[in-house]
């Protein structure tokens, strides 16, 4: 049985997924480049925000 892909990523997992450091991720969130949500005290990055960010990078490189 396949494990479903996480829809929300903790910050360390989002950093791993993007191949960037934690401070760079905070920079991108502060600049509005990548969306995040807060649930209680946890800041999480939606999978869709990661995909959109990667797509924007690819489109700007073309």
N, CA, C and O atoms as CSV, one atom per row, in Angstrom:
chain,resi,resn,atom,element,x,y,z
A,1,UNK,N,N,0.843,-1.183,0.000
A,1,UNK,CA,C,0.000,0.000,0.000
A,1,UNK,C,C,0.888,1.245,0.000
A,1,UNK,O,O,1.860,1.330,0.751
A,2,UNK,N,N,0.537,2.210,-0.855
A,2,UNK,CA,C,1.298,3.454,-0.946
A,2,UNK,C,C,0.936,4.394,0.183
A,2,UNK,O,O,-0.221,4.477,0.595
A,3,UNK,N,N,1.944,5.106,0.683
A,3,UNK,CA,C,1.713,6.125,1.688
A,3,UNK,C,C,1.331,7.411,0.971
A,3,UNK,O,O,2.025,7.810,0.035
A,4,UNK,N,N,0.243,8.079,1.381
A,4,UNK,CA,C,-0.134,9.329,0.710
A,4,UNK,C,C,0.905,10.421,0.958
A,4,UNK,O,O,1.522,10.477,2.022
A,5,UNK,N,N,1.087,11.283,-0.033
A,5,UNK,CA,C,2.016,12.398,0.087
A,5,UNK,C,C,1.459,13.411,1.073
A,5,UNK,O,O,0.265,13.710,1.058
A,6,UNK,N,N,2.317,13.935,1.924
A,6,UNK,CA,C,1.902,14.944,2.896
A,6,UNK,C,C,1.437,16.197,2.168
A,6,UNK,O,O,2.057,16.622,1.193
A,7,UNK,N,N,0.372,16.772,2.631
A,7,UNK,CA,C,-0.146,17.996,2.032
A,7,UNK,C,C,0.450,19.229,2.697
A,7,UNK,O,O,0.530,20.289,2.077
A,8,UNK,N,N,0.869,19.100,3.958
A,8,UNK,CA,C,1.517,20.190,4.682
A,8,UNK,C,C,2.864,19.700,5.179
A,8,UNK,O,O,2.979,18.599,5.717
A,9,UNK,N,N,3.884,20.532,4.993
A,9,UNK,CA,C,5.235,20.150,5.388
A,9,UNK,C,C,5.719,21.030,6.524
A,9,UNK,O,O,5.521,22.245,6.507
A,10,UNK,N,N,6.358,20.414,7.514
A,10,UNK,CA,C,7.059,21.195,8.529
A,10,UNK,C,C,8.195,21.930,7.813
A,10,UNK,O,O,8.597,21.547,6.715
A,11,UNK,N,N,8.701,22.979,8.439
A,11,UNK,CA,C,9.703,23.815,7.773
A,11,UNK,C,C,10.950,23.042,7.387
A,11,UNK,O,O,11.494,23.261,6.304
A,12,UNK,N,N,11.422,22.135,8.250
A,12,UNK,CA,C,12.623,21.376,7.901
A,12,UNK,C,C,12.383,20.478,6.694
A,12,UNK,O,O,13.278,20.299,5.868
A,13,UNK,N,N,11.183,19.911,6.582
A,13,UNK,CA,C,10.858,19.071,5.427
A,13,UNK,C,C,10.726,19.921,4.162
A,13,UNK,O,O,11.136,19.491,3.084
A,14,UNK,N,N,10.159,21.119,4.284
A,14,UNK,CA,C,10.042,22.024,3.131
A,14,UNK,C,C,11.436,22.447,2.654
A,14,UNK,O,O,11.683,22.533,1.451
A,15,UNK,N,N,12.339,22.709,3.595
A,15,UNK,CA,C,13.723,23.053,3.234
A,15,UNK,C,C,14.370,21.903,2.477
A,15,UNK,O,O,15.020,22.117,1.453
A,16,UNK,N,N,14.194,20.686,2.977
A,16,UNK,CA,C,14.757,19.511,2.301
A,16,UNK,C,C,14.179,19.370,0.904
A,16,UNK,O,O,14.903,19.088,-0.052
A,17,UNK,N,N,12.885,19.566,0.791
A,17,UNK,CA,C,12.192,19.419,-0.497
A,17,UNK,C,C,12.705,20.428,-1.514
A,17,UNK,O,O,12.817,20.117,-2.700
A,18,UNK,N,N,13.019,21.646,-1.049
A,18,UNK,CA,C,13.483,22.713,-1.940
A,18,UNK,C,C,15.006,22.769,-2.062
A,18,UNK,O,O,15.531,23.431,-2.957
A,19,UNK,N,N,15.706,22.087,-1.179
A,19,UNK,CA,C,17.160,22.122,-1.212
A,19,UNK,C,C,17.739,23.445,-0.753
A,19,UNK,O,O,18.774,23.886,-1.255
A,20,UNK,N,N,17.064,24.089,0.215
A,20,UNK,CA,C,17.514,25.378,0.733
A,20,UNK,C,C,17.592,25.307,2.257
A,20,UNK,O,O,17.100,24.363,2.874
A,21,UNK,N,N,18.214,26.315,2.846
A,21,UNK,CA,C,18.321,26.400,4.294
A,21,UNK,C,C,17.103,27.057,4.921
A,21,UNK,O,O,16.280,27.667,4.240
A,22,UNK,N,N,17.011,26.916,6.229
A,22,UNK,CA,C,15.873,27.445,6.981
A,22,UNK,C,C,15.774,28.972,6.861
A,22,UNK,O,O,14.677,29.504,6.692
A,23,UNK,N,N,16.903,29.679,6.947
A,23,UNK,CA,C,16.860,31.142,6.872
A,23,UNK,C,C,16.404,31.607,5.490
A,23,UNK,O,O,15.697,32.609,5.378
A,24,UNK,N,N,16.800,30.891,4.439
A,24,UNK,CA,C,16.349,31.234,3.083
A,24,UNK,C,C,14.846,31.006,2.963
A,24,UNK,O,O,14.153,31.798,2.325
A,25,UNK,N,N,14.335,29.937,3.565
A,25,UNK,CA,C,12.899,29.681,3.537
A,25,UNK,C,C,12.143,30.810,4.234
A,25,UNK,O,O,11.122,31.277,3.727
A,26,UNK,N,N,12.635,31.251,5.391
A,26,UNK,CA,C,11.999,32.378,6.090
A,26,UNK,C,C,12.036,33.634,5.224
A,26,UNK,O,O,11.065,34.389,5.183
A,27,UNK,N,N,13.150,33.861,4.534
A,27,UNK,CA,C,13.276,35.005,3.620
A,27,UNK,C,C,12.188,34.953,2.543
A,27,UNK,O,O,11.514,35.948,2.275
A,28,UNK,N,N,12.032,33.784,1.937
A,28,UNK,CA,C,11.042,33.603,0.873
A,28,UNK,C,C,9.613,33.782,1.404
A,28,UNK,O,O,8.766,34.360,0.723
A,29,UNK,N,N,9.349,33.288,2.610
A,29,UNK,CA,C,8.011,33.456,3.190
A,29,UNK,C,C,7.744,34.924,3.509
A,29,UNK,O,O,6.656,35.432,3.240
A,30,UNK,N,N,8.737,35.606,4.083
A,30,UNK,CA,C,8.581,37.032,4.412
A,30,UNK,C,C,8.354,37.878,3.164
A,30,UNK,O,O,7.615,38.861,3.206
A,31,UNK,N,N,8.987,37.499,2.053
A,31,UNK,CA,C,8.858,38.235,0.792
A,31,UNK,C,C,7.583,37.871,0.036
A,31,UNK,O,O,7.278,38.478,-0.991
A,32,UNK,N,N,6.835,36.883,0.537
A,32,UNK,CA,C,5.614,36.464,-0.139
A,32,UNK,C,C,5.868,35.565,-1.326
A,32,UNK,O,O,4.970,35.352,-2.140
A,33,UNK,N,N,7.073,35.034,-1.444
A,33,UNK,CA,C,7.429,34.167,-2.566
A,33,UNK,C,C,6.888,32.752,-2.391
A,33,UNK,O,O,6.624,32.052,-3.368
A,34,UNK,N,N,6.727,32.343,-1.138
A,34,UNK,CA,C,6.195,31.016,-0.857
A,34,UNK,C,C,5.211,31.132,0.309
A,34,UNK,O,O,5.501,31.753,1.332
A,35,UNK,N,N,4.052,30.524,0.128
A,35,UNK,CA,C,2.991,30.608,1.135
A,35,UNK,C,C,3.252,29.635,2.281
A,35,UNK,O,O,3.898,28.601,2.113
A,36,UNK,N,N,2.730,29.999,3.445
A,36,UNK,CA,C,2.768,29.097,4.587
A,36,UNK,C,C,1.498,29.312,5.398
A,36,UNK,O,O,0.804,30.317,5.246
A,37,UNK,N,N,1.212,28.350,6.256
A,37,UNK,CA,C,0.041,28.445,7.131
A,37,UNK,C,C,0.498,28.182,8.557
A,37,UNK,O,O,1.543,27.576,8.796
A,38,UNK,N,N,-0.305,28.648,9.489
A,38,UNK,CA,C,0.010,28.418,10.885
A,38,UNK,C,C,-1.131,27.637,11.508
A,38,UNK,O,O,-2.294,28.027,11.406
A,39,UNK,N,N,-0.790,26.538,12.151
A,39,UNK,CA,C,-1.755,25.736,12.888
A,39,UNK,C,C,-1.237,25.668,14.313
A,39,UNK,O,O,-0.226,25.024,14.590
A,40,UNK,N,N,-1.936,26.335,15.207
A,40,UNK,CA,C,-1.433,26.447,16.574
A,40,UNK,C,C,-0.119,27.202,16.555
A,40,UNK,O,O,-0.045,28.321,16.046
A,41,UNK,N,N,0.912,26.594,17.107
A,41,UNK,CA,C,2.240,27.220,17.119
A,41,UNK,C,C,3.104,26.752,15.959
A,41,UNK,O,O,4.245,27.193,15.818
A,42,UNK,N,N,2.574,25.866,15.129
A,42,UNK,CA,C,3.353,25.289,14.022
A,42,UNK,C,C,3.158,26.063,12.728
A,42,UNK,O,O,2.029,26.338,12.322
A,43,UNK,N,N,4.266,26.412,12.083
A,43,UNK,CA,C,4.255,27.024,10.751
A,43,UNK,C,C,4.494,25.892,9.761
A,43,UNK,O,O,5.464,25.146,9.891
A,44,UNK,N,N,3.611,25.761,8.772
A,44,UNK,CA,C,3.680,24.673,7.804
A,44,UNK,C,C,3.621,25.235,6.387
A,44,UNK,O,O,3.029,26.287,6.147
A,45,UNK,N,N,4.238,24.526,5.462
A,45,UNK,CA,C,4.235,24.938,4.063
A,45,UNK,C,C,3.419,23.919,3.272
A,45,UNK,O,O,3.754,22.735,3.261
A,46,UNK,N,N,2.344,24.372,2.606
A,46,UNK,CA,C,1.549,23.451,1.798
A,46,UNK,C,C,2.343,22.913,0.604
A,46,UNK,O,O,3.174,23.615,0.028
A,47,UNK,N,N,2.075,21.674,0.251
A,47,UNK,CA,C,2.706,21.067,-0.935
A,47,UNK,C,C,2.435,21.923,-2.171
A,47,UNK,O,O,3.315,22.103,-3.013
A,48,UNK,N,N,1.209,22.452,-2.275
A,48,UNK,CA,C,0.863,23.269,-3.443
A,48,UNK,C,C,1.728,24.528,-3.524
A,48,UNK,O,O,2.048,24.982,-4.623
A,49,UNK,N,N,2.111,25.098,-2.379
A,49,UNK,CA,C,2.966,26.289,-2.377
A,49,UNK,C,C,4.362,25.943,-2.883
A,49,UNK,O,O,4.985,26.734,-3.589
A,50,UNK,N,N,4.848,24.760,-2.521
A,50,UNK,CA,C,6.161,24.318,-2.991
A,50,UNK,C,C,6.135,24.108,-4.503
A,50,UNK,O,O,7.041,24.547,-5.212
A,51,UNK,N,N,5.099,23.440,-4.989
A,51,UNK,CA,C,4.968,23.177,-6.428
A,51,UNK,C,C,4.861,24.493,-7.204
A,51,UNK,O,O,5.518,24.659,-8.231
A,52,UNK,N,N,4.040,25.426,-6.721
A,52,UNK,CA,C,3.883,26.726,-7.388
A,52,UNK,C,C,5.203,27.488,-7.426
A,52,UNK,O,O,5.548,28.093,-8.441
A,53,UNK,N,N,5.939,27.456,-6.320
A,53,UNK,CA,C,7.221,28.155,-6.259
A,53,UNK,C,C,8.197,27.576,-7.286
A,53,UNK,O,O,8.865,28.325,-7.999
A,54,UNK,N,N,8.277,26.259,-7.362
A,54,UNK,CA,C,9.167,25.599,-8.321
A,54,UNK,C,C,8.743,25.940,-9.757
A,54,UNK,O,O,9.596,26.205,-10.604
A,55,UNK,N,N,7.443,25.936,-10.030
A,55,UNK,CA,C,6.951,26.273,-11.370
A,55,UNK,C,C,7.317,27.702,-11.747
A,55,UNK,O,O,7.718,27.961,-12.882
A,56,UNK,N,N,7.180,28.645,-10.791
A,56,UNK,CA,C,7.562,30.038,-11.069
A,56,UNK,C,C,9.045,30.149,-11.388
A,56,UNK,O,O,9.440,30.891,-12.287
A,57,UNK,N,N,9.871,29.405,-10.645
A,57,UNK,CA,C,11.311,29.415,-10.920
A,57,UNK,C,C,11.606,28.898,-12.312
A,57,UNK,O,O,12.414,29.470,-13.044
A,58,UNK,N,N,10.938,27.799,-12.673
A,58,UNK,CA,C,11.151,27.212,-13.999
A,58,UNK,C,C,10.695,28.152,-15.105
A,58,UNK,O,O,11.370,28.280,-16.127
A,59,UNK,N,N,9.554,28.813,-14.911
A,59,UNK,CA,C,9.034,29.729,-15.922
A,59,UNK,C,C,9.919,30.965,-16.079
A,59,UNK,O,O,10.069,31.479,-17.187
A,60,UNK,N,N,10.501,31.445,-14.987
A,60,UNK,CA,C,11.350,32.639,-15.082
A,60,UNK,C,C,12.700,32.299,-15.699
A,60,UNK,O,O,13.386,33.187,-16.206
A,61,UNK,N,N,13.092,31.029,-15.664
A,61,UNK,CA,C,14.363,30.620,-16.256
A,61,UNK,C,C,14.242,30.393,-17.756
A,61,UNK,O,O,15.246,30.335,-18.465
A,62,UNK,N,N,13.012,30.264,-18.234
A,62,UNK,CA,C,12.790,29.960,-19.667
A,62,UNK,C,C,12.987,31.168,-20.556
A,62,UNK,O,O,12.836,31.070,-21.774
